[in-house]
Amino acid sequence: MKYGFWLPIFGGWLRNVENENMPPTYAYAKEVIQKAEKWGYDTTLIAELYLNDIKGPEHDSLEAWTTAAALAAVTEKIEIMTAVRPGFHNPAVTAKMAANIDHISNGRFTLNVVSAWWEEEARQYGGIFTEHDARYDRTEEFIQVLKGLWEKETFTYQGNFYQFSQTHLHPKPVQKPNPILYAGGESPRGKETIARHCDAYVMHGGTVDEIRSKIDEMKKLRASAEGKPFQSFGMAAYIVCRDTDDEVQAELARITDIKESSAYAGYKDFTTKSQLEQKLDLYDYSVSNRGLRPNLIGTPEQIAEKIIQYEDAGLDLLLLQFSPQLEEMERFSTEVMPLVEEKRKAKLESTYSS
């Protein structure tokens, strides 16, 4: 299992808690990612939203790509996975920017391709927002342009959305043949696009059985598309780690005490503009990306045991959320990560001895 975390660009992850003591500033983001490298984290995911979906549209948030470039220059080994939404970007310019950040980071820059879901944000920022399946038609062309420019000396393309003629892109990215393209989607159309064009599959939080089923399905779709096996399967999750069950339940009650506010401004678009496999309610929406559903909630021992179950289901990347970020990330690295290693080792020894 690799451990990743969502970079705290929104001021927190809890829609029902006003102040999480994790300001949406570059200084805080820099401190988080540099300490994360020391604590053994492998990846950070930088969400791309121009409005604050967690605390409300009127609150501060960081822009993903400029933040990624800055952090690439002050880190040494952590993967920087940055979201990109085709409806807001020119793919040729995006390919150039991504190649440049890949050089700044010496081959640590990857992309999370997101077809977008928030219509109001697109209206405010001039993004292109179409019906669900049409968004994936655009996404497919967008990815084809990215890869074509990264891989070919000159690239010509005539699509329904994008047209380029004898386009040069130099320097090429450090990573060959291209920076890893992660993507997530739950609709049949979304899964088809990912199976045909992306390198890794990332999911909202789900139970062990749900994740195992999704991984098995995506492996079959990938095989039918005659593609190489996916490089990774990742999942979002929110961590509540405490020493006793009473402390766990008290924290869970605190963060899911639903309060009406602008933090829920995107709820309707997320649940109606996306095609979700699981019904989403306000409890699930208390933290982003269905982070409570995996139930990585409990004592260090309980959480470590559940992580081993996800490994057995085929998951190899956790994209974690914490609040407050620094304190809880450090707790997880010191109290949970070593336990997972111990349990994995004990399981292997048991397997070989039997």
C-alpha positions in Angstrom: 0.0 0.0 0.0 1.2 3.5 -0.9 0.0 6.4 1.2 -1.2 9.6 -0.3 -3.0 12.6 1.0 -5.2 15.3 -0.4 -3.4 18.6 -0.2 -5.4 21.0 2.1 -6.2 23.7 -0.4 -9.7 24.5 0.9 -9.0 25.1 4.6 -10.1 21.7 5.7 -12.2 18.7 4.8 -15.2 19.1 7.2 -18.3 20.8 5.9 -19.8 21.0 9.4 -16.7 22.4 11.3 -15.9 26.1 10.6 -12.3 26.4 11.6 -10.0 23.4 11.3 -6.8 25.2 11.9 -5.4 24.4 8.5 -5.4 27.7 6.5 -5.7 27.6 2.7 -2.3 29.2 2.2 0.8 28.2 0.2 2.9 28.5 3.4 0.7 25.8 5.1 0.6 23.6 2.0 4.4 23.7 1.8 4.8 22.8 5.4 2.4 19.9 5.0 4.0 18.4 1.9 7.6 18.7 3.2 6.7 17.0 6.5 4.7 14.4 4.6 7.9 13.4 2.7 9.7 12.9 6.0 6.8 10.9 7.5 6.7 8.4 4.6 3.9 9.6 2.4 4.2 8.7 -1.3 1.7 11.0 -3.1 -0.3 14.2 -2.7 -3.4 14.9 -4.7 -4.1 18.6 -5.5 -7.8 19.1 -6.4 -8.7 21.6 -9.0 -11.7 23.7 -8.2 -11.9 27.5 -8.7 -14.6 27.8 -6.0 -14.3 26.4 -2.5 -16.5 23.2 -2.4 -15.7 22.4 1.2 -16.2 25.6 3.1 -18.4 27.4 0.6 -17.8 29.4 -2.6 -17.1 32.7 -0.7 -14.1 31.2 1.1 -10.4 31.2 0.1 -8.9 28.3 -1.8 -5.6 27.6 -3.7 -5.3 27.2 -7.4 -4.0 23.7 -8.2 -1.5 24.1 -11.0 0.5 27.1 -9.7 0.6 25.4 -6.3 1.8 22.2 -7.9 4.7 23.9 -9.7 5.7 25.7 -6.5 5.7 22.6 -4.4 7.5 20.6 -7.1 10.5 23.0 -6.6 10.6 22.5 -2.8 10.2 18.7 -2.6 12.4 15.8 -3.5 10.6 12.5 -3.8 6.8 12.8 -3.3 4.5 12.3 -6.3 2.5 15.4 -7.1 -0.8 14.4 -8.6 -2.8 17.4 -9.9 -6.3 17.4 -11.2 -7.1 18.7 -14.6 -10.6 19.3 -16.1 -10.8 19.5 -19.9 -13.6 22.0 -19.9 -11.3 24.6 -18.4 -8.1 23.9 -20.3 -6.5 24.0 -23.8 -4.9 20.5 -24.1 -1.8 21.7 -25.9 -1.1 24.3 -23.3 -1.8 21.8 -20.6 0.6 19.3 -22.2 3.3 22.0 -22.2 2.7 23.0 -18.6 2.7 19.4 -17.4 5.9 18.6 -19.2 7.5 21.7 -17.6 6.4 20.7 -14.1 7.6 17.2 -14.7 11.0 18.6 -15.3 10.8 20.9 -12.3 10.0 17.8 -10.2 12.4 15.5 -12.0 9.6 13.1 -13.1 7.2 13.3 -10.1 4.3 15.1 -11.7 1.1 13.1 -12.6 -2.4 14.0 -13.6 -5.9 13.2 -12.3 -8.2 13.7 -15.2 -11.6 14.9 -14.0 -14.6 15.5 -16.4 -16.1 18.0 -13.9 -19.5 18.1 -12.2 -20.1 21.6 -10.8 -22.2 23.6 -13.3 -22.3 26.8 -11.2 -18.5 26.9 -11.0 -18.2 26.5 -14.8 -20.7 29.4 -15.3 -18.6 31.7 -13.0 -15.3 30.8 -14.5 -16.2 30.4 -18.2 -15.7 26.6 -18.3 -17.4 24.4 -20.9 -20.1 22.3 -19.2 -22.2 19.9 -21.2 -24.3 16.9 -20.6 -22.6 14.0 -18.8 -21.6 11.7 -21.7 -20.6 14.6 -23.9 -18.1 15.6 -21.2 -16.4 12.3 -21.6 -16.3 12.7 -25.4 -14.3 15.9 -24.8 -12.1 14.1 -22.2 -11.2 11.4 -24.6 -10.0 13.9 -27.2 -8.2 15.9 -24.5 -6.2 12.8 -23.4 -5.4 11.9 -27.0 -3.9 15.3 -27.5 -1.9 15.2 -24.3 -0.4 11.8 -25.2 0.2 12.7 -28.8 2.1 15.9 -28.0 4.1 14.1 -25.3 5.1 11.1 -27.5 5.4 12.4 -31.1 8.0 14.7 -32.6 5.2 16.8 -34.2 1.5 16.2 -33.7 -1.5 16.7 -35.9 -5.1 16.1 -34.7 -8.5 16.7 -36.2 -11.3 16.0 -33.6 -14.7 17.3 -32.9 -13.4 19.5 -30.0 -9.8 20.1 -30.8 -7.7 20.6 -33.9 -3.9 20.9 -34.1 -1.5 20.9 -37.1 2.2 20.0 -36.9 2.4 21.1 -33.3 5.8 20.8 -31.6 6.2 20.3 -27.9 9.7 20.4 -26.4 11.1 19.4 -24.0 9.1 16.2 -23.6 8.2 15.1 -20.1 10.8 13.2 -18.0 8.4 10.3 -17.6 8.2 8.0 -20.6 6.0 7.5 -22.5 3.9 10.0 -20.4 3.2 11.2 -16.9 0.7 8.8 -15.3 -2.9 9.7 -16.0 -5.2 8.8 -13.1 -8.9 9.1 -13.4 -12.1 8.2 -11.6 -15.6 7.6 -12.8 -18.6 5.5 -11.9 -20.8 5.8 -15.0 -20.6 3.2 -17.8 -19.3 6.0 -20.1 -16.7 7.2 -17.6 -15.4 3.7 -17.0 -15.2 3.1 -20.8 -13.1 6.2 -21.2 -10.8 5.4 -18.3 -10.3 1.7 -19.5 -9.3 2.9 -23.0 -7.1 5.9 -22.3 -5.9 6.2 -18.7 -3.1 4.5 -16.7 -4.6 4.2 -13.2 -8.1 4.2 -11.6 -9.0 6.2 -8.5 -12.3 5.9 -6.6 -14.4 7.7 -4.0 -14.5 6.0 -0.6 -16.3 2.6 -0.6 -16.6 -0.6 1.5 -14.1 -3.4 0.9 -16.6 -5.3 -1.1 -17.5 -2.3 -3.2 -13.9 -1.6 -4.0 -13.1 -5.2 -4.8 -16.0 -5.3 -7.2 -15.0 -2.0 -8.9 -11.4 -3.2 -9.3 -12.4 -6.5 -10.8 -14.8 -4.7 -13.2 -12.1 -2.2 -14.3 -9.6 -5.0 -14.8 -12.0 -6.8 -17.2 -12.8 -3.5 -19.0 -9.1 -2.9 -19.4 -8.5 -6.3 -20.8 -11.4 -5.9 -23.3 -9.8 -2.6 -24.4 -6.5 -4.5 -25.0 -4.6 -2.2 -22.7 -1.7 -2.9 -20.4 -2.8 -3.6 -16.8 -3.6 -0.5 -14.8 -0.6 0.8 -12.9 -2.6 1.5 -9.7 -5.9 1.4 -8.0 -6.5 4.2 -5.5 -9.3 5.3 -3.1 -10.2 8.4 -1.1 -10.7 8.0 2.7 -11.0 10.2 5.7 -9.1 9.1 8.8 -10.4 9.2 12.4 -7.8 7.7 14.6 -8.1 7.7 18.4 -7.0 5.6 21.3 -10.4 4.5 22.5 -13.8 3.8 21.0 -15.4 6.6 23.1 -13.0 9.1 21.6 -13.7 7.8 18.1 -17.4 8.1 18.5 -17.2 11.6 20.0 -15.1 12.8 17.0 -17.3 11.2 14.5 -20.4 12.8 16.1 -18.6 16.2 16.0 -17.7 16.1 12.3 -21.1 14.8 11.1 -23.3 17.2 13.1 -24.8 18.7 10.0 -25.2 22.4 9.9 -26.9 24.2 7.0 -24.3 26.5 5.3 -22.8 27.4 1.9 -20.4 24.4 2.4 -23.2 22.4 0.8 -23.5 24.7 -2.2 -22.2 22.0 -4.6 -24.3 19.1 -3.1 -27.1 19.3 -5.7 -24.8 19.5 -8.7 -22.6 16.7 -7.4 -25.5 14.3 -6.8 -27.4 15.2 -10.0 -24.7 16.1 -12.6 -22.7 13.0 -11.8 -23.8 9.4 -12.3 -23.0 7.8 -8.9 -23.1 4.1 -8.2 -23.9 4.6 -4.5 -26.6 6.8 -3.1 -25.1 9.8 -1.4 -26.7 11.5 1.7 -25.7 14.5 3.7 -23.9 12.3 6.3 -21.6 11.0 3.5 -21.2 14.6 2.2 -20.0 15.8 5.6 -16.5 15.2 4.3 -15.5 15.2 0.7 -15.2 12.2 -1.7 -17.3 9.8 0.4 -14.4 9.7 2.8 -16.3 8.2 5.7 -17.6 5.2 3.7 -14.4 3.1 4.0 -14.7 3.3 7.8 -11.0 3.9 8.4 -12.2 5.0 11.8 -11.1 3.6 15.1 -8.0 2.7 17.0 -4.6 2.3 15.2 -5.1 -1.4 15.4 -8.6 -1.4 13.8 -7.5 1.0 11.0 -4.4 -1.1 10.2 -6.5 -4.3 10.0 -9.0 -2.6 7.6 -6.1 -1.4 5.4 -4.9 -5.0 5.0 -8.4 -5.9 3.9 -8.3 -3.2 1.2 -4.9 -4.5 0.1 -6.4 -8.0 -0.2 -9.1 -6.5 -2.4 -6.5 -5.1 -4.8 -6.1 -1.5 -3.6 -2.6 -0.2 -3.6 -3.0 3.6 -3.0 -4.9 5.4 -0.3 -5.6 9.1 -0.8 -6.3 10.2 2.7 -7.9 13.3 4.3 -7.1 14.4 7.9 -8.2 17.2 10.2 -6.3 19.0 11.5 -3.9 17.9 8.7 -0.4 18.0 10.3 -1.3 16.6 13.6 -3.4 13.7 12.3 -1.0 12.9 9.4 1.8 12.5 11.9 -0.3 10.4 14.2 -1.2 8.1 11.2 2.4 7.8 10.1 3.7 6.9 13.6 0.8 4.8 14.9 -0.9 3.2 11.8 1.7 2.7 9.1 4.1 0.6 11.2 1.2 -1.6 12.3 0.2 -2.3 8.7 3.8 -3.4 7.9 3.7 -5.7 10.9 0.4 -7.2 10.0 1.5 -7.7 6.4 4.7 -9.4 7.5 2.9 -11.7 9.9 0.4 -12.6 7.2 3.2 -13.5 4.8 5.0 -15.6 7.4 1.8 -17.4 8.2 1.2 -18.1 4.6 4.7 -19.6 4.0 4.7 -21.6 7.2 1.4 -23.2 6.3 
